Amino acid sequence: MKKRRIAILGAGPVGLEAALAASEAGLPFKVYEVSGAVADNVRSWGHVQLFTPWSMNVSSRARRALSAVNAGPPANEGRPTGEELVELLLEPIGSLPAIKPYIEFHTRVIEVGRDGLLKSDEIGTPARADSPFRLLLRGEGGKERVEYAEVVLDCTGSYDHPNALGVGGVAAPGEHGVAEYIIRRIPDVEVPLSKGDDVGWAGQRILLVGAGHSAQTTAKDLAALVERVPDTSVVWAIRGAAPTFGAVADDTLPARDALVQQARHLALEADSPFDVRLGRSVDALEASGDGIVVTLRQENGESEEVVVDRIISLTGSVGDARMYRQLQVHECWATSGPMRLAAVLLASTSADCLTGEGHGIDSLKSPEPDFFILGSKSYGRNATFLMRVGWEQINEVFSLLGAVPVAAEDSP
């Protein structure tokens, strides 16, 4: 019997784990990556140090594959930066002879459907699996083509689709017009924003929006910049009037707890180097001769204006569902994640990602046979995803596909 072809969308940590699993199982696969290198998202925050040590960031499958070629990251409790994660783990995986030939870079998956079937055909029946998936791809130069697969693993993550800056997650008036002044990732404030940036961050008027761990990391870095260059000014706008910063009781990750405590100090203490605006959301933006005029709306409906040079918007992100609009995928109306998994996550009372674990193959199934949303994208707007959950998801899917599951003693 012909082995089913597997299309893996995205060459990030989970996509590469899926490629390793397919290779181990002897199943034909291709990885489609929109950028020119593996782990493009991780590279964008390469200067940031993880909360978790190496021992929690390398799957047994990856370590086994790299050990076979005398490579691999250290097996210790040191905490890698994103750059180290790429250089010592993810790039070596992508360079393995069993993986490298099957990654197609500069290839965007535009749409995924069923060959000959519409979304409304064969509703909820196994007959849909009789038709292969039809993938519309766009390569370098904009040339489009179609390829086919019997199994699709969407590991594209969510970093490429950040939430809007405006109130209620809707773009604020003027937001698109000043997009060149808005940064939607964790910047390295010690280096220029780009090759053409001859100004840098020092001495600038900066608006930071958000209160999650990404915003907290940026606040920490900005505080150091302000201390070094006092004429740098920072306005920190936080939507909630009483932010918790995702604090975890008796946190077992010292680095995460330290970040939360520093964020609390920067946001709530009188000696903060920032101009902190609690209970504010961005209502409008407008370019002026003096900078970007940002209207902040308070919870009582009143508004105020600040003028800044740059805006760092760290308001979260959510995966792109447009590519599978012709498939029968049931999404959660609250989190945008796959419905079965979302229901399990919403029922959980823990906000600590360390308590996360795989929830069984049934939670990963959708009405569309053999189509799986994995990795951080599977969690939708839930922020408790941890890489080891992605490895468990891969194990569950490949066990379903008939591959030999990882032995219990090798499980991450």
C-alpha positions as a LaTeX table, in Angstrom:
\begin{tabular}{lrrr}
\hline
Residue & $x$ (\AA) & $y$ (\AA) & $z$ (\AA) \\
\hline
Met1 & 0.00 & 0.00 & 0.00 \\
Lys2 & 1.30 & 3.45 & $-0.94$ \\
Lys3 & 2.42 & 5.46 & 2.06 \\
Arg4 & 0.48 & 8.64 & 2.68 \\
Arg5 & 2.28 & 11.88 & 1.89 \\
Ile6 & 2.60 & 14.35 & 4.77 \\
Ala7 & 2.66 & 18.11 & 4.28 \\
Ile8 & 4.18 & 19.97 & 7.23 \\
Leu9 & 3.46 & 23.68 & 7.25 \\
Gly10 & 6.20 & 25.67 & 8.95 \\
Ala11 & 9.84 & 24.90 & 9.85 \\
Gly12 & 9.74 & 26.10 & 13.43 \\
Pro13 & 10.45 & 23.94 & 16.49 \\
Val14 & 7.24 & 21.89 & 16.16 \\
Gly15 & 7.43 & 21.60 & 12.37 \\
Leu16 & 10.98 & 20.29 & 12.63 \\
Glu17 & 9.91 & 17.81 & 15.31 \\
Ala18 & 7.19 & 16.59 & 12.92 \\
Ala19 & 9.78 & 16.20 & 10.17 \\
Leu20 & 11.97 & 14.13 & 12.49 \\
Ala21 & 9.01 & 11.93 & 13.39 \\
Ala22 & 8.09 & 11.41 & 9.73 \\
Ser23 & 11.69 & 10.59 & 8.86 \\
Glu24 & 11.98 & 8.08 & 11.73 \\
Ala25 & 8.75 & 6.41 & 10.61 \\
Gly26 & 9.86 & 6.23 & 6.98 \\
Leu27 & 6.88 & 8.31 & 5.83 \\
Pro28 & 7.18 & 10.65 & 2.82 \\
Phe29 & 6.99 & 14.31 & 3.82 \\
Lys30 & 7.69 & 17.88 & 2.79 \\
Val31 & 8.09 & 20.95 & 4.96 \\
Tyr32 & 6.92 & 24.26 & 3.52 \\
Glu33 & 8.55 & 27.33 & 5.09 \\
Val34 & 7.71 & 30.89 & 4.06 \\
Ser35 & 11.06 & 32.36 & 5.13 \\
Gly36 & 14.55 & 31.52 & 3.95 \\
Ala37 & 15.67 & 29.63 & 7.06 \\
Val38 & 14.34 & 27.39 & 9.82 \\
Ala39 & 12.92 & 28.94 & 12.99 \\
Asp40 & 12.48 & 32.42 & 11.56 \\
Asn41 & 10.28 & 33.47 & 14.49 \\
Val42 & 12.85 & 32.35 & 17.07 \\
Arg43 & 15.51 & 34.36 & 15.25 \\
Ser44 & 13.39 & 37.50 & 15.65 \\
Trp45 & 13.85 & 37.31 & 19.44 \\
Gly46 & 17.29 & 35.78 & 19.40 \\
His47 & 18.63 & 38.18 & 22.03 \\
Val48 & 16.04 & 37.03 & 24.59 \\
Gln49 & 16.94 & 34.36 & 27.16 \\
Leu50 & 14.36 & 31.65 & 27.78 \\
Phe51 & 12.82 & 31.01 & 31.19 \\
Thr52 & 13.46 & 27.30 & 30.82 \\
Pro53 & 16.78 & 25.36 & 30.72 \\
Trp54 & 18.20 & 23.29 & 27.87 \\
Ser55 & 16.86 & 20.13 & 29.51 \\
Met56 & 13.31 & 21.36 & 28.90 \\
Asn57 & 13.87 & 22.63 & 25.35 \\
Val58 & 15.22 & 19.55 & 23.56 \\
Ser59 & 13.02 & 16.58 & 22.80 \\
Ser60 & 14.39 & 13.09 & 23.16 \\
Arg61 & 13.74 & 12.58 & 19.44 \\
Ala62 & 15.85 & 15.62 & 18.53 \\
Arg63 & 18.64 & 14.72 & 20.92 \\
Arg64 & 18.72 & 11.18 & 19.55 \\
Ala65 & 18.87 & 12.40 & 15.94 \\
Leu66 & 21.63 & 14.91 & 16.63 \\
Ser67 & 23.65 & 12.52 & 18.80 \\
Ala68 & 23.81 & 10.16 & 15.84 \\
Val69 & 25.84 & 12.79 & 13.96 \\
Asn70 & 27.84 & 13.88 & 17.03 \\
Ala71 & 25.96 & 17.14 & 17.35 \\
Gly72 & 23.41 & 18.65 & 19.67 \\
Pro73 & 23.02 & 21.24 & 22.41 \\
Pro74 & 24.26 & 20.81 & 25.99 \\
Ala75 & 22.24 & 18.67 & 28.36 \\
Asn76 & 22.32 & 21.03 & 31.30 \\
Glu77 & 20.25 & 23.53 & 33.24 \\
Gly78 & 21.67 & 26.58 & 31.51 \\
Arg79 & 19.04 & 28.78 & 29.88 \\
Pro80 & 19.60 & 29.37 & 26.16 \\
Thr81 & 18.86 & 32.54 & 24.26 \\
Gly82 & 16.72 & 32.31 & 21.15 \\
Glu83 & 19.88 & 32.65 & 19.07 \\
Glu84 & 21.52 & 29.74 & 20.89 \\
Leu85 & 18.37 & 27.65 & 20.45 \\
Val86 & 18.60 & 28.21 & 16.71 \\
Glu87 & 22.36 & 27.71 & 16.36 \\
Leu88 & 22.72 & 24.66 & 18.61 \\
Leu89 & 19.40 & 22.89 & 18.07 \\
Leu90 & 17.11 & 24.01 & 15.29 \\
Glu91 & 19.61 & 24.73 & 12.52 \\
Pro92 & 21.39 & 21.39 & 13.10 \\
Ile93 & 18.06 & 19.57 & 12.87 \\
Gly94 & 17.23 & 21.39 & 9.64 \\
Ser95 & 20.65 & 20.44 & 8.25 \\
Leu96 & 20.32 & 16.71 & 8.89 \\
Pro97 & 20.56 & 14.66 & 5.66 \\
Ala98 & 17.20 & 13.08 & 6.46 \\
Ile99 & 15.53 & 16.51 & 6.81 \\
Lys100 & 17.26 & 19.18 & 4.72 \\
Pro101 & 16.28 & 17.90 & 1.23 \\
Tyr102 & 12.62 & 17.94 & 2.18 \\
Ile103 & 12.33 & 21.55 & 3.36 \\
Glu104 & 11.13 & 24.04 & 0.75 \\
Phe105 & 12.08 & 27.58 & 1.78 \\
His106 & 10.50 & 30.78 & 0.48 \\
Thr107 & 7.27 & 28.85 & 0.00 \\
Arg108 & 4.02 & 30.20 & 1.38 \\
Val109 & 0.97 & 27.97 & 1.72 \\
Ile110 & $-1.86$ & 30.13 & 0.39 \\
Glu111 & $-4.76$ & 27.71 & 0.73 \\
Val112 & $-5.45$ & 24.10 & 1.65 \\
Gly113 & $-8.53$ & 22.28 & 0.40 \\
Arg114 & $-9.69$ & 18.86 & $-0.72$ \\
Asp115 & $-9.17$ & 17.95 & $-4.34$ \\
Gly116 & $-12.59$ & 18.11 & $-6.00$ \\
Leu117 & $-14.51$ & 18.87 & $-2.79$ \\
Leu118 & $-15.89$ & 22.07 & $-1.34$ \\
Lys119 & $-16.17$ & 22.78 & 2.36 \\
Ser120 & $-19.86$ & 21.89 & 2.18 \\
Asp121 & $-19.33$ & 18.49 & 0.48 \\
Glu122 & $-19.39$ & 15.21 & 2.43 \\
Ile123 & $-20.10$ & 16.98 & 5.70 \\
Gly124 & $-18.61$ & 15.03 & 8.61 \\
Thr125 & $-18.16$ & 11.84 & 6.59 \\
Pro126 & $-14.99$ & 9.73 & 6.26 \\
Ala127 & $-15.43$ & 9.96 & 2.47 \\
Arg128 & $-13.59$ & 13.27 & 2.53 \\
Ala129 & $-10.39$ & 11.35 & 3.28 \\
Asp130 & $-10.69$ & 9.62 & $-0.11$ \\
Ser131 & $-9.67$ & 12.89 & $-1.79$ \\
Pro132 & $-6.15$ & 14.20 & $-1.19$ \\
Phe133 & $-5.47$ & 17.64 & 0.18 \\
Arg134 & $-4.79$ & 20.22 & $-2.50$ \\
Leu135 & $-2.21$ & 22.84 & $-1.44$ \\
Leu136 & $-1.85$ & 26.11 & $-3.31$ \\
Leu137 & 1.76 & 27.26 & $-2.87$ \\
Arg138 & 3.51 & 30.49 & $-3.78$ \\
Gly139 & 7.25 & 30.31 & $-4.22$ \\
Glu140 & 10.02 & 32.77 & $-4.96$ \\
Gly141 & 9.12 & 35.33 & $-7.58$ \\
Gly142 & 5.44 & 34.89 & $-6.82$ \\
Lys143 & 5.04 & 31.78 & $-8.96$ \\
Glu144 & 2.17 & 29.59 & $-7.79$ \\
Arg145 & 1.72 & 25.85 & $-8.06$ \\
Val146 & $-0.30$ & 23.01 & $-6.56$ \\
Glu147 & 0.90 & 20.00 & $-4.60$ \\
Tyr148 & $-0.99$ & 17.17 & $-2.92$ \\
Ala149 & $-0.82$ & 15.31 & 0.38 \\
Glu150 & $-2.91$ & 12.83 & 2.33 \\
Val151 & $-2.02$ & 14.33 & 5.74 \\
Val152 & $-1.53$ & 18.00 & 6.62 \\
Leu153 & 0.12 & 19.20 & 9.84 \\
Asp154 & $-0.31$ & 22.95 & 10.35 \\
Cys155 & 2.64 & 24.02 & 12.51 \\
Thr156 & 2.72 & 27.64 & 11.33 \\
Gly157 & 2.36 & 29.19 & 14.78 \\
Ser158 & 0.91 & 32.64 & 15.28 \\
Tyr159 & 3.82 & 35.09 & 15.35 \\
Asp160 & 3.17 & 36.26 & 11.79 \\
His161 & $-0.31$ & 37.50 & 12.72 \\
Pro162 & $-0.06$ & 39.86 & 15.71 \\
Asn163 & $-3.20$ & 41.32 & 17.20 \\
Ala164 & $-4.11$ & 44.89 & 16.37 \\
Leu165 & $-3.11$ & 47.73 & 18.67 \\
Gly166 & $-6.53$ & 49.33 & 19.01 \\
Val167 & $-9.34$ & 49.00 & 21.53 \\
Gly168 & $-10.98$ & 45.58 & 21.57 \\
Gly169 & $-8.34$ & 44.10 & 19.26 \\
Val170 & $-9.65$ & 46.17 & 16.33 \\
Ala171 & $-7.14$ & 48.35 & 14.52 \\
Ala172 & $-7.28$ & 51.90 & 15.81 \\
Pro173 & $-8.04$ & 54.71 & 13.37 \\
Gly174 & $-4.71$ & 55.66 & 11.83 \\
Glu175 & $-2.97$ & 52.44 & 12.88 \\
His176 & $-2.35$ & 51.26 & 9.33 \\
Gly177 & $-1.15$ & 54.71 & 8.30 \\
Val178 & 1.65 & 54.78 & 10.88 \\
Ala179 & 2.57 & 51.08 & 10.59 \\
Glu180 & 6.22 & 51.88 & 9.85 \\
Tyr181 & 6.57 & 53.30 & 13.37 \\
Ile182 & 5.01 & 50.27 & 15.10 \\
Ile183 & 7.16 & 47.28 & 16.14 \\
Arg184 & 5.21 & 44.10 & 16.89 \\
Arg185 & 7.99 & 41.91 & 18.29 \\
Ile186 & 10.47 & 42.05 & 21.16 \\
Pro187 & 13.12 & 44.48 & 19.93 \\
Asp188 & 16.75 & 44.49 & 20.90 \\
Val189 & 16.87 & 48.10 & 22.10 \\
Glu190 & 20.66 & 48.06 & 22.24 \\
Val191 & 20.99 & 47.86 & 18.44 \\
Pro192 & 19.44 & 49.84 & 15.57 \\
Leu193 & 16.00 & 48.76 & 14.46 \\
Ser194 & 17.23 & 48.00 & 10.93 \\
Lys195 & 20.22 & 48.57 & 8.66 \\
Gly196 & 18.81 & 51.90 & 7.57 \\
Asp197 & 18.09 & 53.08 & 11.09 \\
Asp198 & 20.65 & 55.75 & 11.96 \\
Val199 & 18.75 & 56.88 & 15.07 \\
Gly200 & 18.50 & 53.79 & 17.25 \\
Trp201 & 16.41 & 53.59 & 20.39 \\
Ala202 & 18.42 & 55.78 & 22.75 \\
Gly203 & 16.93 & 59.23 & 23.28 \\
Gln204 & 13.63 & 58.31 & 21.63 \\
Arg205 & 10.09 & 58.75 & 22.93 \\
Ile206 & 8.69 & 55.23 & 23.10 \\
Leu207 & 5.20 & 53.87 & 23.75 \\
Leu208 & 5.06 & 50.28 & 25.03 \\
Val209 & 1.65 & 48.59 & 24.89 \\
Gly210 & 0.93 & 45.24 & 26.57 \\
Ala211 & 1.52 & 43.47 & 29.87 \\
Gly212 & 2.40 & 39.85 & 29.00 \\
His213 & 5.83 & 38.29 & 29.30 \\
Ser214 & 6.95 & 39.76 & 25.96 \\
Ala215 & 6.00 & 43.26 & 27.13 \\
Gln216 & 7.63 & 42.61 & 30.50 \\
Thr217 & 10.87 & 41.55 & 28.81 \\
Thr218 & 10.82 & 44.69 & 26.70 \\
Ala219 & 10.08 & 46.84 & 29.75 \\
Lys220 & 13.11 & 45.35 & 31.50 \\
Asp221 & 15.33 & 46.18 & 28.53 \\
Leu222 & 13.89 & 49.68 & 28.20 \\
Ala223 & 14.50 & 50.36 & 31.89 \\
Ala224 & 18.18 & 49.53 & 31.39 \\
Leu225 & 18.26 & 51.81 & 28.35 \\
Val226 & 16.69 & 54.70 & 30.27 \\
Glu227 & 19.25 & 54.25 & 33.05 \\
Arg228 & 22.05 & 54.40 & 30.51 \\
Val229 & 20.54 & 57.20 & 28.38 \\
Pro230 & 18.28 & 59.26 & 30.68 \\
Asp231 & 16.76 & 61.39 & 27.90 \\
Thr232 & 15.01 & 58.24 & 26.58 \\
Ser233 & 11.36 & 58.41 & 27.63 \\
Val234 & 8.93 & 55.50 & 27.88 \\
Val235 & 5.16 & 55.53 & 28.24 \\
Trp236 & 3.85 & 52.10 & 29.26 \\
Ala237 & 0.15 & 51.66 & 28.49 \\
Ile238 & $-1.53$ & 48.67 & 30.15 \\
Arg239 & $-5.16$ & 47.78 & 29.43 \\
Gly240 & $-6.00$ & 46.57 & 32.94 \\
Ala241 & $-6.05$ & 48.88 & 35.93 \\
Ala242 & $-4.73$ & 46.12 & 38.21 \\
Pro243 & $-2.44$ & 43.88 & 36.10 \\
Thr244 & $-1.29$ & 40.53 & 37.50 \\
Phe245 & 1.50 & 40.08 & 34.93 \\
Gly246 & 0.78 & 36.34 & 34.83 \\
Ala247 & 2.29 & 35.74 & 38.25 \\
Val248 & 2.46 & 32.09 & 39.32 \\
Ala249 & 2.32 & 31.19 & 43.00 \\
Asp250 & 5.53 & 29.49 & 44.20 \\
Asp251 & 6.94 & 29.76 & 40.69 \\
Thr252 & 9.50 & 27.02 & 39.98 \\
Leu253 & 11.09 & 29.10 & 37.22 \\
Pro254 & 13.20 & 31.74 & 39.02 \\
Ala255 & 13.81 & 33.77 & 35.86 \\
Arg256 & 10.10 & 34.08 & 35.14 \\
Asp257 & 9.33 & 35.06 & 38.72 \\
Ala258 & 12.10 & 37.66 & 38.68 \\
Leu259 & 10.73 & 39.16 & 35.46 \\
Val260 & 7.23 & 39.43 & 36.93 \\
Gln261 & 8.56 & 41.10 & 40.07 \\
Gln262 & 10.55 & 43.61 & 38.04 \\
Ala263 & 7.51 & 44.33 & 35.85 \\
Arg264 & 5.41 & 44.98 & 38.94 \\
His265 & 8.01 & 47.44 & 40.19 \\
Leu266 & 8.25 & 49.26 & 36.86 \\
Ala267 & 4.49 & 49.50 & 36.50 \\
Leu268 & 3.31 & 50.08 & 40.05 \\
Glu269 & 6.04 & 51.74 & 42.09 \\
Ala270 & 6.50 & 55.51 & 42.45 \\
Asp271 & 10.18 & 55.38 & 41.49 \\
Ser272 & 9.49 & 53.79 & 38.08 \\
Pro273 & 11.52 & 55.39 & 35.26 \\
Phe274 & 8.42 & 55.10 & 33.04 \\
Asp275 & 5.29 & 57.15 & 32.59 \\
Val276 & 2.86 & 54.33 & 33.35 \\
Arg277 & $-0.74$ & 54.59 & 32.17 \\
Leu278 & $-2.87$ & 51.84 & 33.74 \\
Gly279 & $-6.35$ & 51.08 & 32.45 \\
Arg280 & $-5.60$ & 52.57 & 29.02 \\
Ser281 & $-6.13$ & 51.32 & 25.49 \\
Val282 & $-5.05$ & 52.85 & 22.20 \\
Asp283 & $-8.01$ & 54.66 & 20.64 \\
Ala284 & $-6.41$ & 56.46 & 17.68 \\
Leu285 & $-3.06$ & 57.31 & 16.10 \\
Glu286 & $-2.03$ & 60.16 & 13.84 \\
Ala287 & 1.27 & 61.24 & 12.35 \\
Ser288 & 2.28 & 64.83 & 13.06 \\
Gly289 & 5.32 & 66.97 & 12.51 \\
Asp290 & 6.43 & 66.25 & 16.06 \\
Gly291 & 5.89 & 62.48 & 16.05 \\
Ile292 & 2.98 & 60.09 & 16.42 \\
Val293 & 0.04 & 61.46 & 18.37 \\
Val294 & $-1.53$ & 58.55 & 20.25 \\
Thr295 & $-4.94$ & 58.89 & 21.85 \\
Leu296 & $-5.30$ & 56.67 & 24.90 \\
Arg297 & $-8.78$ & 55.85 & 26.16 \\
Gln298 & $-9.35$ & 55.28 & 29.85 \\
Glu299 & $-11.77$ & 52.74 & 31.28 \\
Asn300 & $-14.22$ & 55.54 & 32.14 \\
Gly301 & $-14.28$ & 56.68 & 28.51 \\
Glu302 & $-12.11$ & 59.75 & 28.96 \\
Ser303 & $-9.12$ & 60.18 & 26.67 \\
Glu304 & $-5.65$ & 61.69 & 26.72 \\
Glu305 & $-2.87$ & 62.13 & 24.20 \\
Val306 & 0.83 & 61.26 & 24.19 \\
Val307 & 3.34 & 62.05 & 21.45 \\
Val308 & 5.97 & 59.42 & 20.69 \\
Asp309 & 8.54 & 58.49 & 18.08 \\
Arg310 & 8.04 & 54.71 & 18.13 \\
Ile311 & 5.47 & 52.24 & 19.36 \\
Ile312 & 6.13 & 48.70 & 20.58 \\
Ser313 & 2.88 & 46.75 & 20.34 \\
Leu314 & 2.99 & 43.44 & 22.22 \\
Thr315 & $-0.70$ & 42.63 & 22.43 \\
Gly316 & $-0.53$ & 38.94 & 21.52 \\
Ser317 & $-1.13$ & 37.09 & 18.28 \\
Val318 & $-3.35$ & 34.39 & 16.85 \\
Gly319 & $-2.85$ & 31.90 & 14.03 \\
Asp320 & $-4.08$ & 32.51 & 10.49 \\
Ala321 & $-7.20$ & 30.48 & 9.71 \\
Arg322 & $-7.63$ & 31.80 & 6.18 \\
Met323 & $-5.51$ & 29.08 & 4.60 \\
Tyr324 & $-7.98$ & 26.36 & 5.58 \\
Arg325 & $-11.28$ & 28.16 & 5.01 \\
Gln326 & $-12.34$ & 25.39 & 2.57 \\
Leu327 & $-11.79$ & 22.66 & 5.16 \\
Gln328 & $-14.18$ & 21.45 & 7.81 \\
Val329 & $-12.36$ & 22.82 & 10.85 \\
His330 & $-14.32$ & 23.57 & 14.02 \\
Glu331 & $-12.82$ & 26.60 & 15.77 \\
Cys332 & $-13.52$ & 27.90 & 19.25 \\
Trp333 & $-15.42$ & 31.17 & 19.16 \\
Ala334 & $-13.48$ & 32.49 & 22.15 \\
Thr335 & $-9.87$ & 31.42 & 21.50 \\
Ser336 & $-9.79$ & 30.67 & 17.74 \\
Gly337 & $-8.13$ & 27.34 & 18.54 \\
Pro338 & $-9.46$ & 23.93 & 17.43 \\
Met339 & $-12.68$ & 23.38 & 19.34 \\
Arg340 & $-11.93$ & 20.08 & 21.08 \\
Leu341 & $-8.57$ & 21.21 & 22.43 \\
Ala342 & $-9.92$ & 24.66 & 23.28 \\
Ala343 & $-12.65$ & 23.10 & 25.40 \\
Val344 & $-10.04$ & 21.16 & 27.40 \\
Leu345 & $-7.88$ & 24.24 & 27.88 \\
Leu346 & $-10.78$ & 26.47 & 28.88 \\
Ala347 & $-11.76$ & 23.92 & 31.51 \\
Ser348 & $-8.28$ & 24.04 & 33.04 \\
Thr349 & $-7.82$ & 26.16 & 36.16 \\
Ser350 & $-4.05$ & 26.54 & 35.78 \\
Ala351 & $-2.39$ & 29.50 & 34.11 \\
Asp352 & 1.09 & 27.98 & 34.44 \\
Cys353 & 2.53 & 26.66 & 31.19 \\
Leu354 & 4.64 & 24.16 & 33.16 \\
Thr355 & 1.49 & 22.23 & 34.00 \\
Gly356 & 0.69 & 21.83 & 30.32 \\
Glu357 & 0.69 & 18.41 & 28.74 \\
Gly358 & $-0.71$ & 16.59 & 25.76 \\
His359 & $-4.44$ & 16.00 & 25.98 \\
Gly360 & $-4.75$ & 12.93 & 23.79 \\
Ile361 & $-5.27$ & 12.48 & 20.08 \\
Asp362 & $-9.02$ & 13.06 & 20.27 \\
Ser363 & $-8.41$ & 16.67 & 21.35 \\
Leu364 & $-6.35$ & 17.23 & 18.19 \\
Lys365 & $-8.87$ & 15.82 & 15.74 \\
Ser366 & $-11.12$ & 18.07 & 13.72 \\
Pro367 & $-14.09$ & 17.20 & 11.49 \\
Glu368 & $-11.58$ & 17.27 & 8.61 \\
Pro369 & $-9.88$ & 13.85 & 8.46 \\
Asp370 & $-6.09$ & 13.87 & 8.71 \\
Phe371 & $-5.80$ & 17.63 & 9.15 \\
Phe372 & $-4.13$ & 18.69 & 12.41 \\
Ile373 & $-3.33$ & 22.08 & 13.89 \\
Leu374 & $-0.32$ & 21.64 & 16.16 \\
Gly375 & 2.06 & 23.70 & 18.24 \\
Ser376 & 1.31 & 27.18 & 19.55 \\
Lys377 & $-1.34$ & 27.72 & 16.86 \\
Ser378 & $-3.38$ & 24.88 & 18.37 \\
Tyr379 & $-3.67$ & 26.89 & 21.59 \\
Gly380 & $-5.22$ & 29.89 & 19.86 \\
Arg381 & $-5.32$ & 32.83 & 22.29 \\
Asn382 & $-4.35$ & 30.63 & 25.22 \\
Ala383 & $-0.83$ & 31.63 & 26.27 \\
Thr384 & 0.15 & 28.50 & 28.22 \\
Phe385 & 1.72 & 26.56 & 25.34 \\
Leu386 & 5.10 & 24.97 & 26.04 \\
Met387 & 7.34 & 23.27 & 23.48 \\
Arg388 & 7.14 & 19.91 & 25.21 \\
Val389 & 3.38 & 19.98 & 24.56 \\
Gly390 & 4.19 & 20.24 & 20.87 \\
Trp391 & 6.41 & 17.16 & 21.09 \\
Glu392 & 3.61 & 15.23 & 22.78 \\
Gln393 & 1.20 & 16.34 & 20.08 \\
Ile394 & 3.59 & 15.03 & 17.43 \\
Asn395 & 3.86 & 11.69 & 19.24 \\
Glu396 & 0.08 & 11.39 & 19.42 \\
Val397 & $-0.46$ & 12.23 & 15.74 \\
Phe398 & 2.21 & 9.87 & 14.44 \\
Ser399 & 0.94 & 7.09 & 16.67 \\
Leu400 & $-2.45$ & 7.61 & 15.02 \\
Leu401 & $-0.80$ & 7.50 & 11.60 \\
Gly402 & 0.59 & 4.06 & 12.41 \\
Ala403 & 4.15 & 5.15 & 13.21 \\
Val404 & 5.88 & 3.45 & 16.10 \\
Pro405 & 5.39 & 5.75 & 19.13 \\
Val406 & 8.34 & 6.96 & 21.17 \\
Ala407 & 9.10 & 4.58 & 24.01 \\
Ala408 & 7.86 & 5.71 & 27.39 \\
Glu409 & 11.36 & 6.15 & 28.75 \\
Asp410 & 12.15 & 8.49 & 25.84 \\
Ser411 & 9.12 & 10.69 & 26.25 \\
Pro412 & 9.95 & 14.32 & 27.05 \\
\hline
\end{tabular}
